[in-house]
């Protein structure tokens, strides 16, 4: 490859790196207008698609409940997974919540929010 082409490849590579470093998953999960599947990469480099169920603030942290679209070993079709938005890393990364008690509390908070929303909707529909 000649010098000019190499320089162009380097420029494009630097632009892509800059765009990736500016990307933060929080921007995606907090975007109410985003209806796209999330694609996360596991430790082995496999890309896995998820549907976003909810974002739950809990104990001054942000959690996201994701339902796998792609088959995951040990996860049933009707199950979802709680992820912690680890803001100590830049860009923010989503990591599966390892503490089962915390995951249960996040799901409980989600169910409470759904119940509240259902009650509000029932009141509105009665009017």
N, CA and C atoms as a LAMMPS dump frame, in Angstrom:
ITEM: TIMESTEP
0
ITEM: NUMBER OF ATOMS
381
ITEM: BOX BOUNDS ff ff ff
-5.0000000000000000e+02 5.0000000000000000e+02
-5.0000000000000000e+02 5.0000000000000000e+02
-5.0000000000000000e+02 5.0000000000000000e+02
ITEM: ATOMS id mol type element x y z
1 1 1 N 0.851 -1.166 0
2 1 2 C 0 0 0
3 1 3 C 0.899 1.232 0
4 2 1 N 0.53 2.211 -0.811
5 2 2 C 1.363 3.405 -0.858
6 2 3 C 1.146 4.284 0.371
7 3 1 N 2.006 5.252 0.52
8 3 2 C 2.017 6.1 1.712
9 3 3 C 0.709 6.874 1.883
10 4 1 N 0.14 7.383 0.78
11 4 2 C -1.104 8.146 0.842
12 4 3 C -2.269 7.285 1.332
13 5 1 N -2.348 6.071 0.825
14 5 2 C -3.417 5.168 1.231
15 5 3 C -3.266 4.784 2.701
16 6 1 N -2.047 4.531 3.134
17 6 2 C -1.795 4.201 4.543
18 6 3 C -2.214 5.34 5.456
19 7 1 N -1.911 6.568 5.044
20 7 2 C -2.273 7.739 5.83
21 7 3 C -3.792 7.857 5.922
22 8 1 N -4.507 7.604 4.822
23 8 2 C -5.964 7.674 4.811
24 8 3 C -6.56 6.605 5.724
25 9 1 N -6.005 5.4 5.675
26 9 2 C -6.467 4.316 6.542
27 9 3 C -6.265 4.698 8.002
28 10 1 N -5.134 5.284 8.332
29 10 2 C -4.864 5.726 9.698
30 10 3 C -5.85 6.801 10.138
31 11 1 N -6.147 7.758 9.267
32 11 2 C -7.106 8.821 9.592
33 11 3 C -8.48 8.237 9.892
34 12 1 N -8.933 7.325 9.042
35 12 2 C -10.241 6.704 9.244
36 12 3 C -10.251 5.902 10.538
37 13 1 N -9.189 5.169 10.784
38 13 2 C -9.076 4.387 12.01
39 13 3 C -9.138 5.283 13.243
40 14 1 N -8.46 6.404 13.217
41 14 2 C -8.484 7.352 14.338
42 14 3 C -9.877 7.935 14.542
43 15 1 N -10.583 8.223 13.44
44 15 2 C -11.947 8.747 13.544
45 15 3 C -12.874 7.717 14.192
46 16 1 N -12.755 6.457 13.783
47 16 2 C -13.581 5.395 14.353
48 16 3 C -13.277 5.224 15.835
49 17 1 N -12.003 5.236 16.201
50 17 2 C -11.618 5.129 17.611
51 17 3 C -12.204 6.273 18.43
52 18 1 N -12.177 7.478 17.88
53 18 2 C -12.727 8.639 18.579
54 18 3 C -14.233 8.49 18.778
55 19 1 N -14.936 8.037 17.741
56 19 2 C -16.376 7.836 17.86
57 19 3 C -16.696 6.795 18.916
58 20 1 N -15.939 5.71 18.952
59 20 2 C -16.167 4.664 19.942
60 20 3 C -15.866 5.15 21.353
61 21 1 N -14.855 5.962 21.515
62 21 2 C -14.528 6.461 22.853
63 21 3 C -15.56 7.473 23.337
64 22 1 N -16.255 8.138 22.413
65 22 2 C -17.309 9.084 22.78
66 22 3 C -18.626 8.369 23.096
67 23 1 N -18.784 7.123 22.645
68 23 2 C -19.997 6.35 22.836
69 23 3 C -20.112 5.91 24.284
70 24 1 N -21.283 6.102 24.874
71 24 2 C -21.525 5.64 26.228
72 24 3 C -22.864 4.915 26.234
73 25 1 N -22.885 3.705 26.738
74 25 2 C -24.088 2.883 26.749
75 25 3 C -25.222 3.558 27.506
76 26 1 N -24.887 4.425 28.47
77 26 2 C -25.935 5.142 29.203
78 26 3 C -26.767 6.012 28.265
79 27 1 N -26.119 6.59 27.256
80 27 2 C -26.86 7.404 26.291
81 27 3 C -27.92 6.565 25.589
82 28 1 N -27.609 5.317 25.347
83 28 2 C -28.535 4.419 24.645
84 28 3 C -29.652 3.967 25.573
85 29 1 N -29.301 3.481 26.761
86 29 2 C -30.333 2.919 27.634
87 29 3 C -31.248 3.984 28.232
88 30 1 N -30.773 5.214 28.328
89 30 2 C -31.616 6.281 28.873
90 30 3 C -32.41 7.024 27.802
91 31 1 N -32.188 6.693 26.539
92 31 2 C -32.899 7.324 25.429
93 31 3 C -34.291 6.702 25.307
94 32 1 N -35.318 7.452 25.703
95 32 2 C -36.69 6.94 25.677
96 32 3 C -37.175 6.626 24.269
97 33 1 N -36.561 7.216 23.266
98 33 2 C -36.977 6.997 21.886
99 33 3 C -36.259 5.82 21.227
100 34 1 N -35.326 5.219 21.928
101 34 2 C -34.569 4.117 21.355
102 34 3 C -35.369 2.822 21.467
103 35 1 N -35.694 2.233 20.334
104 35 2 C -36.418 0.956 20.306
105 35 3 C -35.557 -0.167 19.745
106 36 1 N -34.291 0.116 19.546
107 36 2 C -33.376 -0.865 18.965
108 36 3 C -32.94 -1.88 20.022
109 37 1 N -32.623 -3.087 19.563
110 37 2 C -32.046 -4.08 20.454
111 37 3 C -30.66 -3.616 20.88
112 38 1 N -30.266 -4.006 22.092
113 38 2 C -28.898 -3.751 22.544
114 38 3 C -28.052 -4.961 22.167
115 39 1 N -26.874 -4.708 21.694
116 39 2 C -25.954 -5.795 21.373
117 39 3 C -24.756 -5.658 22.304
118 40 1 N -24.614 -6.662 23.166
119 40 2 C -23.496 -6.676 24.105
120 40 3 C -22.556 -7.806 23.726
121 41 1 N -21.322 -7.65 24.13
122 41 2 C -20.31 -8.66 23.835
123 41 3 C -19.908 -9.336 25.136
124 42 1 N -19.919 -10.677 25.136
125 42 2 C -19.522 -11.385 26.348
126 42 3 C -18.002 -11.539 26.407
127 43 1 N -17.529 -12.228 27.449
128 43 2 C -16.085 -12.368 27.672
129 43 3 C -15.38 -13.086 26.523
130 44 1 N -16.111 -13.961 25.838
131 44 2 C -15.519 -14.717 24.73
132 44 3 C -15.587 -13.958 23.406
133 45 1 N -16.171 -12.763 23.435
134 45 2 C -16.274 -11.961 22.219
135 45 3 C -17.546 -12.215 21.423
136 46 1 N -18.429 -13.068 21.922
137 46 2 C -19.694 -13.363 21.239
138 46 3 C -20.657 -12.204 21.443
139 47 1 N -21.269 -11.764 20.363
140 47 2 C -22.257 -10.689 20.45
141 47 3 C -23.622 -11.292 20.751
142 48 1 N -24.32 -10.705 21.724
143 48 2 C -25.621 -11.203 22.158
144 48 3 C -26.612 -10.05 22.117
145 49 1 N -27.756 -10.3 21.502
146 49 2 C -28.791 -9.268 21.391
147 49 3 C -29.732 -9.342 22.592
148 50 1 N -30.116 -8.152 23.096
149 50 2 C -31.019 -8.047 24.226
150 50 3 C -32.114 -7.034 23.918
151 51 1 N -33.261 -7.269 24.529
152 51 2 C -34.339 -6.291 24.518
153 51 3 C -34.287 -5.574 25.86
154 52 1 N -34.351 -4.249 25.832
155 52 2 C -34.333 -3.485 27.075
156 52 3 C -35.72 -3.509 27.692
157 53 1 N -35.799 -3.946 28.947
158 53 2 C -37.07 -4.015 29.659
159 53 3 C -37.272 -2.75 30.486
160 54 1 N -36.254 -2.378 31.264
161 54 2 C -36.406 -1.218 32.147
162 54 3 C -35.053 -0.73 32.639
163 55 1 N -35.025 0.55 33
164 55 2 C -33.876 1.142 33.687
165 55 3 C -34.37 1.45 35.095
166 56 1 N -33.651 0.94 36.091
167 56 2 C -34.074 1.065 37.482
168 56 3 C -32.961 1.707 38.308
169 57 1 N -33.192 2.917 38.817
170 57 2 C -32.228 3.461 39.772
171 57 3 C -32.466 2.789 41.13
172 58 1 N -31.391 2.32 41.745
173 58 2 C -31.515 1.637 43.027
174 58 3 C -30.212 1.809 43.793
175 59 1 N -30.324 2.231 45.05
176 59 2 C -29.147 2.422 45.909
177 59 3 C -28.093 3.314 45.253
178 60 1 N -28.558 4.387 44.646
179 60 2 C -27.682 5.381 44.016
180 60 3 C -26.87 4.808 42.856
181 61 1 N -27.352 3.729 42.27
182 61 2 C -26.728 3.125 41.095
183 61 3 C -27.797 2.957 40.03
184 62 1 N -27.347 2.736 38.818
185 62 2 C -28.282 2.522 37.722
186 62 3 C -28.189 1.068 37.284
187 63 1 N -29.354 0.431 37.248
188 63 2 C -29.45 -0.948 36.786
189 63 3 C -30.332 -0.976 35.55
190 64 1 N -30.098 -1.938 34.697
191 64 2 C -30.938 -2.115 33.523
192 64 3 C -31.335 -3.586 33.463
193 65 1 N -32.619 -3.798 33.219
194 65 2 C -33.123 -5.155 33.071
195 65 3 C -33.196 -5.448 31.579
196 66 1 N -32.503 -6.503 31.169
197 66 2 C -32.444 -6.873 29.759
198 66 3 C -32.925 -8.31 29.581
199 67 1 N -33.691 -8.515 28.517
200 67 2 C -34.171 -9.855 28.169
201 67 3 C -33.387 -10.325 26.956
202 68 1 N -32.687 -11.464 27.069
203 68 2 C -31.916 -11.943 25.919
204 68 3 C -32.836 -12.32 24.754
205 69 1 N -32.466 -11.886 23.572
206 69 2 C -33.158 -12.292 22.351
207 69 3 C -32.489 -13.553 21.826
208 70 1 N -31.169 -13.552 21.868
209 70 2 C -30.4 -14.727 21.468
210 70 3 C -30.391 -15.723 22.63
211 71 1 N -30.354 -16.985 22.308
212 71 2 C -30.355 -18.034 23.327
213 71 3 C -29.093 -17.949 24.187
214 72 1 N -29.301 -17.971 25.498
215 72 2 C -28.194 -17.968 26.452
216 72 3 C -28.301 -19.204 27.334
217 73 1 N -27.202 -19.871 27.515
218 73 2 C -27.19 -21.06 28.358
219 73 3 C -27.583 -20.681 29.783
220 74 1 N -28.531 -21.428 30.344
221 74 2 C -28.954 -21.193 31.723
222 74 3 C -30.008 -20.117 31.873
223 75 1 N -30.444 -19.507 30.764
224 75 2 C -31.465 -18.453 30.825
225 75 3 C -32.66 -18.913 29.993
226 76 1 N -33.817 -19.026 30.647
227 76 2 C -35.041 -19.443 29.956
228 76 3 C -35.568 -18.307 29.087
229 77 1 N -36.427 -18.66 28.124
230 77 2 C -36.968 -17.673 27.182
231 77 3 C -37.754 -16.552 27.869
232 78 1 N -38.359 -16.842 29.023
233 78 2 C -39.171 -15.833 29.707
234 78 3 C -38.42 -15.12 30.83
235 79 1 N -37.122 -15.293 30.902
236 79 2 C -36.324 -14.678 31.959
237 79 3 C -35.584 -13.448 31.447
238 80 1 N -35.272 -12.558 32.385
239 80 2 C -34.475 -11.369 32.09
240 80 3 C -33.309 -11.332 33.067
241 81 1 N -32.345 -10.474 32.772
242 81 2 C -31.121 -10.381 33.565
243 81 3 C -30.945 -8.938 34.03
244 82 1 N -30.512 -8.78 35.277
245 82 2 C -30.218 -7.453 35.818
246 82 3 C -28.75 -7.15 35.57
247 83 1 N -28.505 -5.984 34.958
248 83 2 C -27.145 -5.516 34.718
249 83 3 C -26.92 -4.228 35.503
250 84 1 N -25.735 -4.069 36.029
251 84 2 C -25.313 -2.826 36.665
252 84 3 C -24.619 -1.967 35.624
253 85 1 N -24.988 -0.709 35.557
254 85 2 C -24.275 0.243 34.701
255 85 3 C -23.067 0.715 35.501
256 86 1 N -21.914 0.167 35.192
257 86 2 C -20.681 0.48 35.922
258 86 3 C -20.099 1.777 35.381
259 87 1 N -20.393 2.849 36.096
260 87 2 C -19.953 4.178 35.664
261 87 3 C -18.535 4.498 36.113
262 88 1 N -17.891 3.572 36.825
263 88 2 C -16.503 3.819 37.236
264 88 3 C -15.571 3.634 36.056
265 89 1 N -16.048 2.948 35.029
266 89 2 C -15.256 2.754 33.813
267 89 3 C -15.734 3.738 32.765
268 90 1 N -14.854 4.164 31.91
269 90 2 C -15.216 5.054 30.802
270 90 3 C -14.806 4.418 29.505
271 91 1 N -15.701 4.216 28.6
272 91 2 C -17.122 4.488 28.735
273 91 3 C -17.784 3.496 29.694
274 92 1 N -19.001 3.842 30.119
275 92 2 C -19.76 2.996 31.024
276 92 3 C -19.946 1.611 30.413
277 93 1 N -19.869 0.585 31.253
278 93 2 C -20.099 -0.779 30.785
279 93 3 C -21.248 -1.395 31.585
280 94 1 N -21.947 -2.318 30.959
281 94 2 C -22.994 -3.068 31.645
282 94 3 C -22.423 -4.413 32.06
283 95 1 N -22.549 -4.718 33.355
284 95 2 C -22.063 -5.995 33.867
285 95 3 C -23.211 -6.691 34.596
286 96 1 N -23.351 -7.993 34.392
287 96 2 C -24.419 -8.708 35.097
288 96 3 C -24.253 -8.544 36.608
289 97 1 N -25.354 -8.259 37.282
290 97 2 C -25.327 -8.117 38.738
291 97 3 C -25.045 -9.49 39.348
292 98 1 N -23.997 -9.575 40.144
293 98 2 C -23.565 -10.842 40.729
294 98 3 C -24.257 -11.147 42.055
295 99 1 N -24.711 -10.095 42.741
296 99 2 C -25.347 -10.283 44.034
297 99 3 C -26.832 -10.579 43.822
298 100 1 N -27.237 -11.806 44.123
299 100 2 C -28.612 -12.235 43.871
300 100 3 C -29.62 -11.388 44.654
301 101 1 N -29.3 -11.037 45.885
302 101 2 C -30.216 -10.233 46.698
303 101 3 C -30.455 -8.866 46.047
304 102 1 N -29.402 -8.259 45.514
305 102 2 C -29.55 -6.968 44.833
306 102 3 C -30.4 -7.132 43.579
307 103 1 N -30.146 -8.186 42.806
308 103 2 C -30.931 -8.424 41.591
309 103 3 C -32.412 -8.588 41.926
310 104 1 N -32.715 -9.32 42.985
311 104 2 C -34.107 -9.505 43.407
312 104 3 C -34.733 -8.166 43.792
313 105 1 N -33.979 -7.342 44.503
314 105 2 C -34.505 -6.029 44.909
315 105 3 C -34.749 -5.129 43.694
316 106 1 N -33.88 -5.22 42.697
317 106 2 C -34.075 -4.441 41.467
318 106 3 C -35.345 -4.913 40.75
319 107 1 N -35.535 -6.232 40.658
320 107 2 C -36.768 -6.763 40.056
321 107 3 C -37.987 -6.333 40.864
322 108 1 N -37.895 -6.362 42.196
323 108 2 C -39.01 -5.918 43.046
324 108 3 C -39.356 -4.456 42.757
325 109 1 N -38.332 -3.631 42.623
326 109 2 C -38.551 -2.217 42.316
327 109 3 C -39.246 -2.078 40.958
328 110 1 N -38.817 -2.871 39.994
329 110 2 C -39.44 -2.862 38.667
330 110 3 C -40.921 -3.24 38.765
331 111 1 N -41.227 -4.323 39.481
332 111 2 C -42.618 -4.759 39.625
333 111 3 C -43.46 -3.695 40.329
334 112 1 N -42.886 -3.01 41.315
335 112 2 C -43.602 -1.926 41.991
336 112 3 C -43.922 -0.795 41.018
337 113 1 N -42.964 -0.448 40.172
338 113 2 C -43.185 0.61 39.185
339 113 3 C -44.258 0.21 38.17
340 114 1 N -44.252 -1.051 37.751
341 114 2 C -45.276 -1.539 36.809
342 114 3 C -46.648 -1.489 37.467
343 115 1 N -46.729 -1.9 38.727
344 115 2 C -47.991 -1.895 39.457
345 115 3 C -48.531 -0.466 39.592
346 116 1 N -47.663 0.473 39.934
347 116 2 C -48.074 1.876 40.042
348 116 3 C -48.593 2.407 38.709
349 117 1 N -47.895 2.08 37.635
350 117 2 C -48.314 2.531 36.312
351 117 3 C -49.666 1.926 35.937
352 118 1 N -49.883 0.668 36.276
353 118 2 C -51.17 0.024 35.992
354 118 3 C -52.309 0.685 36.762
355 119 1 N -52.054 1.03 38.029
356 119 2 C -53.065 1.716 38.834
357 119 3 C -53.426 3.068 38.229
358 120 1 N -52.422 3.811 37.79
359 120 2 C -52.665 5.116 37.163
360 120 3 C -53.472 4.961 35.88
361 121 1 N -53.132 3.944 35.087
362 121 2 C -53.853 3.711 33.838
363 121 3 C -55.305 3.323 34.092
364 122 1 N -55.564 2.536 35.136
365 122 2 C -56.943 2.16 35.481
366 122 3 C -57.745 3.379 35.884
367 123 1 N -57.132 4.285 36.681
368 123 2 C -57.821 5.509 37.098
369 123 3 C -58.158 6.376 35.896
370 124 1 N -57.218 6.477 34.945
371 124 2 C -57.45 7.286 33.747
372 124 3 C -58.565 6.689 32.885
373 125 1 N -58.599 5.368 32.776
374 125 2 C -59.597 4.727 31.913
375 125 3 C -61.004 4.778 32.526
376 126 1 N -61.108 4.933 33.845
377 126 2 C -62.417 5.045 34.502
378 126 3 C -63.038 6.415 34.293
379 127 1 N -62.232 7.408 33.998
380 127 2 C -62.749 8.778 33.843
381 127 3 C -63.465 8.962 32.549
